[in-house]
């Protein structure tokens, strides 16, 4: 046995469970860290993405708050809207995640990830976390903007931590959904069309910008099946000082995590086929 | 063909014999609908060997390589790579091989060092050894001075060398390279060849390389398989292959002899697009 051969098994994961988990984390974070470093090299992307939620808050929120056409109970409309806009901007960032997956496939970078021994689910989760990172940068912008507009934000550390977690889960959910769509449609042109078609119903069939109680019954049913509704519901409790939740935070997290886990399992099966 | 020592290799150490083949295929076949891209290919690549797959566009070289690197499941037949089955033990195969695809696999938006770091983590290079191995690999590929530059500012040859470096950090038994010198100028091509040979000298890595440059195959490879329409038509050293065709024959003559007058037989729009895209990216 030569020295080279003797060193080969070191790259095989340790059979102990703790070792396996540690290896899995290293591989997952390798993917997320690569995205983080790319954002650091080129932060312009984050700056441009911040424009849209600010416009929603200032223009749409500014006008609708004057109209007082939507009954949001004792909560001022802007306070009601801010968590919805945060969830929306996280959704918009995440839903185009699939485009970058197709782009990476076309370039060849995807082949490099798939040729590595990293479990496919670790690759999918790493990518999903990177989408969460982008979502968090949106949160900073929206918190700043909302505070400037007088929204009664909660700054309790435990609320902030839970908001971060909720954004991470929400981003993972929608970015993985987007990845699955990318695996199905396979080209950027087709994805662009479908991305638009998907975003709007998810956004409008939710409680993001108006209360569910105002919806017609069929739309209420759709909103109840829409994961975005649960993200917004949780955010409304956590972001505001007098925030309330319709379903309860445990319910929100459970629903989001369950759907995310399901989508990751599906994506881990479909992702490798993108290069075939 | 003997391979008895390879079959019961589910244990980590068993495949690690210095004489066991690094690639062994048995009637490996891949169909796409009614088209047979690779037809009952049986191959054997030894340790430390630089093995070339040559053939016209669309002959099936890339399909074969995708199956050997576990990127594409075979329709029938089987293949052992580094002693592991490419279907049942795909993850194990992947941790014992390196793969440099034809397309760009280094990330242009990261620095050379960052690309290496990503690979070190994905291939689970022990943390304590990461920095030193990355430094050594960059040094071997003559990229130390460029380690902190974004890869999109690299030349085509530098990118290929980085891709080789990042695919060999985990000291694979065999490195697969798909058309590694497409789009490079002659200087860049010679540097890549030189570094591939160094890799074998220093780490004993076997190399399986597809190419349609005959001079590259003659210069670089110990043995060559000529593939035409999905079938392996001839295997041998460059000298053996040319001797079969006639005195003073070149590999070009071998190529023409095997493939007939059908140089343009295969390779649809997709192939041409891919080749040109990667040529552009690396130039």
Interface residues (C-beta under 8 A of the other chain):
Chain A: X1 X2 X4 X5 X6 X7 X8 X9 X10 X11 X12 X13 X23 X26 X27 X29 X30 X31 X33 X34 X37 X38 X41 X42 X106 X107 X108 X109 X111 X112 X113 X114 X115 X116 X117 X118 X119 X272 X275 X276
Chain B: X12 X13 X16 X17 X18 X66 X69 X70 X71 X72 X91 X92 X94 X95 X96 X97 X99 X101 X102 X103 X104 X105 X106 X107 X109 X110 X114 X117 X118 X119 X121 X122 X123 X124 X125 X126 X150 X166 X167 X170 X171 X173 X203 X204 X277 X278 X281
